[in-house]
Amino acid sequence: MELSHYPFLKNLKKNRFFLLAGPCVIEDEESPFKIAEKLLTICNTYDISLVFKGSYRKANRSRLDSFMGIGDEKALNVLAGIKREFNVPVVTDIHAVEEAQVASEYGIDILQIPAFLCRQTDLLIAAAKTGKTINIKKGQFLSGASMQFAVDKVRQSGNDSVMLTERGNFFGYQDLVVDYRNIYEMQQCNVPVVMDVTHSLQQPNQISGVTGGRPELISLISKAAIAVGADGIFMETHPNPAEAKSDGANMLRLDLVETLIEQLVRIKEVV
C-alpha cells in the first residue's frame, strides 16, 4: 500500500488505525457540526486520523416514505463546511454517474461506492476520473477476493487512490455475518481495508420495511477487526440513535465512542 496515494492518511500515526465516522445521513444543518466536533476531540486525544462521514442523500431505502435527506445542495454545503471548520477530510456516498462530479465539486475527499453498487462499472469509472479517493464497500453477496475486479476498474481508469470496506455478507434473508478472512483477502489488493462495524450488524429485509440491527455487538466486531489487522474503522454515530432518521437501529451512541476508541487503540498497539 503506497500511502502517497491517500492524502487523508498523511497524518496517520504509527500503530494507529484511521476512523471514518459520523451520522448515517445529513439530517439538518447544525447537528453534524456538533458530531464532528466531538469526534475530532476524541481522535485528537488518541492520535487517530478522522474522516467525517455523512451521506448527503440516501438513495437506498426500503420504503418510499423513508427519509432521504435535506436536499443535495444543503447537505453538500454542510459537508464542505465541516471540512473548512475542522480541517478534516470528508466522505459521502454516490449512487449515480452524474453524482461523482457534483460531489467532488464540493470538496469531498473520498467518494464512497455503496455495497449494492460495487460492481457498477460506469459508476466506478466516473468516480475514478474525479481523482478523489474511492472507497468501495464490498457487496454483501461477494467474497473479499472478488473485490480485486472492482479495484482494477478504478486503477485502470487512471486512479490509484482506492480502498475497500468490509460490511458483512448476507446470512439468510434477514441477517449478516462477518467473515474476517475477507479483511486479509482484500488487503492482497494492496489497498487500505476498512471494517464497517455498524452496517455489518444490520438486520435487513424486516417485514416492517425498517432495517433492524445489533448495536450491542459493535464493540465485539470492532475489536476483532483491529486484532486481525484492519487499517481503518467505519462507524455511524448519533447523539440519540433512537431519533436518527436513517439506520438508527445499528448506530453507536455518540457518548460511547470514546471508550471504544480507547480500547481499540490499546489492541492496535499490541498487535
N, C-alpha and C positions, 0 to 999 in steps of 0.2 A: 504493500500500500504506500503510494507516494503522497506524503502529506501536503506537498506543494499544490496538489490538485484540489485541495479542500481548504479554501480561505478561512472558513469558520472554525477550523481547528488550529489556527496559528498560535493560539494561547493555551493549547492543551498541555496540561502538566503531566509529568512522568507519573506512572502509577495512578492515573485518573481515567475515568470514563467521561464522555460528554452526555449532556442531557437535552433532549427535545421535550419541552413541556409547556402546557398552557391549557386553555379551555378547548372543548371539542369544536365549538363554533363561536365566532364573534357575536355575542348576544346583544351588546349595546356599545356605546361609545365611551363608557367610563370604566366599567369593571375590569376589562383586560389590562388596563394600566396598573390597577391595584394588584392583580395577579402577577404581572410581570415584575413589579417592584419587589414583591415577596419572594418570588423565585430567584431573582437576581441577588438579593441579600443572602439567601441560603447558599447559592452557588459560589458567591464570593467568599463566604465563610469557609467552605470546604475545597476551594480551588477547583471548582468544576466549570467547564465551558458550557454556557447556556445558549440554546437556540429557542426562542419563543415560538410556540406553536399555536395557531388558531386558523380554523377553516373560514374563509371569507364567505363561502356558501356551501351548504350541504346538499349535494345532488342525489345521494343515495339514501333515501328514506323509505321506510316501509309503507307509510300512508301519505295520501295527498295532503292531509291536514297537518302533517308534521312540520315543525319549524325549520326553515331553510336558511334564514339569515336576515340581516337588517338592510340588505341592498349591497350589491357588489362594490360600488364606489365608496360608500361609507365604511364598509368593513376593511377594504384595502387601505383606505386612509388611516384607519386605526392601526393596522399592522405597520404601515410606514411611520406613523407617529411613535409607536413603541420602539422601533428601530432607532429613530432620531433621539428620543428622550433618554433611552437607557444604553445606547450604543451596543446593542446586541443584534445578532442576525435573526432573521425570522423565516419560518417555514409555513407554507399553506398548500392545500390540495388543489389540483386542477383536474378537470373532468373531460375537457374537450380541446381540440387542437387550437382553437382561437383563444382559449384562456391562457395558454402558455405565454404569449407575448404580452397580453394585458397585465397579468400578474407581475411579470418581470419589469414592466414599466413603473411599477410602484416600489421598486427596490427590493422585492422579495429575494432572499438569498438562496433558498432551497425550494424547488418545486417538487411537490410530493405526488407520486402516482398512486392512487388508491389500489388496494389489493385486487378488487374485481377487474381493474383495467390494466393490470401489469403486462398483459400480452398485446395491448392495443398499439400496433406498430406506428400508425400515424401520430398518435399522442406522444409516444416516446421520442419520435424524431423531432416533432415540434418543440418539445421540452428541451431536448438536447441542443437544438440550434439557438436557444436563448443564451447559451454559455453559462447558465446557472448550474449549481449543484443539483443533481436529480436524485431524489430518494424514492426508490421503488419498493413498495410494500409487496412482499411475497403473497401470491394468491393463496387463499385458504384451500385451494384444490391442487396445489403444486408442491413438488419437493424442493428442498433447498438447492440441490444440484441443478435443477432445470432452470433456475434463475440466471444461469450463465447467458442464456439466449437473450434475455431482457437487457442484461449488461452490455452484451455485444451490440445490440441495436443502438444504444446510446453512444458507445465508443465509436462505432462505425459511422455515426452521424457527426463525428468530429468533436466529441465531448468526453474527456477522461474523468470528469468530476461526477462520479456516480456512486451511490451507496445503496445498501439493501436493508430491509427491515423485516424481521420475523414477527408474525402475528397469529400463529397457531394454524391448525388445519381442522377442517370440518370433521366432527366425530358424531356421526348420525345427523339428524336434521336440526337439532337444537342445542348443539354444544361444540366446543372447540377443545383441542388438546395440543400441547406444545411438545414438539419433538426437538430436543436440544441438539441433536445431531445436525439440524439444519443450520445452526449458527456456524459450526465448523465447515459444513459444505459450502455455504455462501462465502465464507472467508477465503476459500480457494479461488474465488474470482478476483482476489487481490483488491478488495474494496472494504471500507468500514461496514460493519454489520451491527445493526441496532436491534434491541429487543423491545417490542411494543408490549408493555406489561399490562396495559388496560384493555386494549381490544382483544388480546389473547384470552381474556376472561369473559368475553361476551357470551350470551346465550341467545343466538339469533332465532328468527322464524317463530317467535311466540305467537299464539293464536290471537293475542290482543293487538298485534301489529306494533308492539313496543318491545324493543330488544331488552333482554334481561342481562344479568351479569353476576360475577362473584368477586366483588372488590376486596373481600376479606383475604383473598389469596394473592393480592398484589405484591405483598412483601415476599412471599414464597417464590413467586415467578421471578421477581427482580433479583433476589439473592442467587438463585440457581443460574440465571443468565450471566451475572458478573462472575460467578465461580467458574463457568465454562468458557469465559473469555470474550463475552460480548464487548464491543467497542463503545457502544452507547446505549442509553436507556431512553425510551419514549414513553411518556405517560400523559394522560389527560387529567387535569385537576380543576377543582372548582371550590369556592368557599362553602357552598352548600349543594352537593350533588343532587339532592332530592329536588332542588328547584332548577337544576340545569335544563336547558331546552333541547339538549341532544346528548345521548349516551351517559346520562346521569347514573344509570344502574351499574356502570363499571368504572366510574371515576374514583380517584383518590382525593379525599377531602384535603383542602389546601393546608390546614393546620397539622396534617400528619406527614407532609412531605419532608420536613427537615429531619425527623427521626429516621425515616427510611434512608435518606441520602447519607446520613452519618454512618449507618450500618453498612451500606453498600461501599462506602469509601474504605472502611476497615477491611471488608472482604477483598476488595481490589488490591489493597496494599499487601495482603497475604499471598494472593495468587500471582 
